Amino acid sequence: MLITWRHRAVGRVRGEREVQMSDKGDARWSAAFSKRANSWIARKKFSQKDYGFRTELLRNVIRRASSGQYTYGQKVLPDPDVGGPNIAPVELASKEELVLNFLSRWGDA
């Protein structure tokens, strides 16, 4: 079986969400700490997700629950202890540097 990979059009990635643009028309970036790379990385910011499917999903859940055919358990998982908001052992230097490093490595991303 042959598996092929096609690069999507620029500006459309991750579930077809649009990349956020600045007032100047450049892509917006955020800084995030990568546990894998053990350093700060630059990531593109994407538009808000669309949760329009929830209405139909809840309608189907209520319909199935009211039918009496389906049952559910009472087990609920506890919330994990994730610590503080920043777990990075390395301080963030400059987001502009991160973006430049990303662009120099990956070209016109």
Disulfide bonds with the S-S distance in Angstrom:
none
